[in-house]
Structure formats: structure tokens, C-alpha cells
Amino acid sequence: MARIKPVPEQDLPEEVRQALQYARQGLAQFTRRELAGAIEPMELSAHSPALFAAMQAFGQASGQLTAIDKRTRALAHLKAATMTHCEYCIDVGSLISRQWGLTDEELLALPNYRTSPLFSEVEKLVLDYAVGVSRTPVDVPDALFDALKKHFDDRQIVELTHVIAGENMAGRFNHALGIGAAGFSEGMVCAVPAGAP
């Protein structure tokens, strides 16, 4: 349960109320079920309508990125989610990753990706990058960045970095406010937080 309550629906500006309803409908279609906490991060950001609008625009722009393939994006996103230990992000990220081509075995192998035969060398570089960007302080050695540049152009690296940094922002927002898993991956294999047994 989140540490603060959402703004009562009757107190929301009409455009925010409509955006939340649209998000609920979209997630119900995506997941094929109604989930109580499915849009909790959006509901809490609605405490600040200007922030809500900015986050909505940020999310829409992020959804239109095309320079990196979905599998690479899913790996980067989910590894960053496991680094922040955000239950909500891992929950939804596992569902999206599965739909974007990751297998249950790969989801479970993320903590040991370096030694897993399930990931290519390029995917291991992407995962190393997600770990480095997600550390505090950020730890991306020149050798890692140079290795990435052998496989990705500048636009791809910018988008990859955006995916990882955006997930860190979302994960830290959700974790700090006590937003937990919403049940996106209920009954399915889910990735585990970094360092979990």
C-alpha cells in the first residue's frame, strides 16, 4: 500500500481524470484483466497536475523510441528495475519483457546474466550498462562505453541510456512512495531484484 493516498477523483482537473480513465482502460486491454493498483504511480503523480502532464508527455515520447529493438529495450528496462528493487517496475517489466520476447528462463537468469549462456555478448554489454547506469554513483567505465559503441550508434546509445535512466527515476519514485506490485505478472514467472537469493 502506498504511503500517500491518490487525489479523490472528484478533486482532479477534468483532463487528469480523463487521462487516468484512459490509462486504466489501456492497461486493462493490455493485461486482459482489471488490476487495482495498475496505475497507482500515475494516480500519485496527479497530486501535481503539472508534474502529471510532464510525466504523461515523457511516457508518450519514451513509447515512441525506435532505435533499439524491443528485446534490447526490455533487457535494459528490466535490469534497471531489478537494480532499484521496485516491485511495481519488476512486476510490469516482467510482463512486458515476456511479450517482447524474453523467456521465463531468461527472466530468472538476469541475476547471473554474466555467466548465463542465454544472453549474447552484446546483450551482456547492455546489461552491464544497465547495472552501471543504475549504480549510485553511476559507474560506466570508458571500456564498457567503447564496447557499446562497437554495436550501437549514437542515437541507439542515447535511447538505451534514456530507457535505463527513466526506469531508475520511476523505480525510485515508486519505491520511495511505497508503490508495490500490482499483479501484472501474478501466476507467471517474474524477475527478481538484484542481490535477491
N, C-alpha and C positions, 0 to 999 in steps of 0.2 A: 504494500500500500504506500502510495506517495506521501511525502511529508507535508505537502500542502494540497488543498482541495482545488479542483477546477473552478473557474468563474461560473456562477449559476447561468444557465443558458439564457434566461430572460434578461440578464445584465450585459450580455455580449452585443457588440455592434452587429448589425444585420449581415454585413459582409463576412465577418468572422464566423457567425453562426452558420451561414450557408457553406463556407469553406469546410467547416468541421463536419457538416452533414455529408458533403460531397466526399470527404476523406473516409468517413465511416462506410459509405456505400461502396467506394472503390476498394477498400480493404476487405469488405465482406465478399465482393466479387472475386478478388484475388485469392482469398483463403477458402472461399466457399463455405464460410460459417461466420457467425456473429461472435466477436470476442470483446469482452467487457473493457479491457484496457488497451485495445488496439491502437487508439490514437491519443493515449494519455500524454505523451510528450507534446503533442500539438495543443491539447487542452490546457496544459500548464503554461505553455508559452503565450496563450491567449490572455494571460494576466497583463501583458504588454502588447496592445494591438499593433504598435509599430514594429516590435520585435517579431510578432506573429507574421506580419506581412513580409518582413525581410526574410524570415526563415522559409516561408512558403515560396518566395521567389528563388531563394538559394536552392531549395529542394527541386524545384522545376528545372532550373539550369543544370543541376547535377544530373538529373534524369535524362538530359539531352546529350550527354557526353558520348562520343562515338569513336574516339581514337584508340581505345583499348577494348579488347573483346570482353564479353560478359564473364567468361571463366576467370580471366586475369583480374577483372574488377571484383568478382566475388571472393577470390582468394585474398586480395588486399583488404577488402572491407571486413571480411570475417576475421582475419588475423588481427586487425586493429581492434575489433570488438572484443576478442579474447584477451587482448593486452590490457584493455581498460576494465575488464571484468563486468561489463554492462550486461545484465541479464536480458533486458529488453532487446538490445542490439544483437546479442548472440542468438536469441530466440528467433527474431525476424530474419536475421542474416543467414541462419541455417536453412530456413525455408527458401529464401531467395537463391542461395547458393545451390541448393538441390535443384531448383528449377532452371538454374543457369549451367548445369552440367556436372556439379560435384557429386560424387557418390558418398554413401554413408561411410564407407571405409576411409575416404579422403577427409571427411569431416572429423572423424575420430583420430586420424593421423596428424592433424595440424600441430599438436604439441610437440611431435617428434618429426616434423617435416624434413629436417636436415638429413636424417638417416633413412627416410622412407623412400622406397622405390616407386611410390605412387605419384610423385611430383617430378617434373622435368627439372633440369638445371636452371632454366630460365624462370620457371615457377618458384624455385627455391630462392633465386635472387629477389623476386618480387616479395616473397615472404620475409626475407632478410630485411628488405627495405621497409616493409610494414612494421617490423619489430623496431628497427632503428628510429623511424619517424615517431613511433608511439612511445618511445622511452622519454623519461624526464631526467636530465635534459636530452634533447634529440641527439642521436648518435648515428650519423651516417658518414662513415669514413669515405675518403676520396676513392679508394679502391672499389668499394661497393658501387658508388655512383658511376665510376668509369665503366664497370662491368655492365651496369644497366644501360648505359649509353651505346653499348655494342649491339643491343637488341631492341631498343626503343628510341624513337626520335624525340625531339624537344617537346612537341605537343603531347605525345603519349606520356612522357615523364611528368609534365605539368598536371595532366588529368589524373595520373596514378597518385601523385602526391596529394592532389585535391581530395580524392576518394579516401585516402588514409587519414589526412588531417580532418576532413569533415566527420569521419567516423569517430575520431578522438574527441571532437567537440561534442557530438551527440552523446557519446558514451559517458563523458564526464558530466554533462548536463543531467542525463537520466540518472546516473549513479548518485550524484550529489542530492538530487531531489527525491531519491528513493523509488524511482520508477522501476518496477520489476518486470519479469517475463509476462507476456500477455497470453501465451498459449498458442502462438503461431506454429510451433513445432511439437505440440503436445501429441504423444503417441508415436513420435518419429525420433530418429537419431538426431542429436543436437551437438554442435561443437562444445568443447569445454574451455573454461577460462585458462589462460596461460598460467602454468605453475600448479594447476589443479592435479590431484592424484588420479 
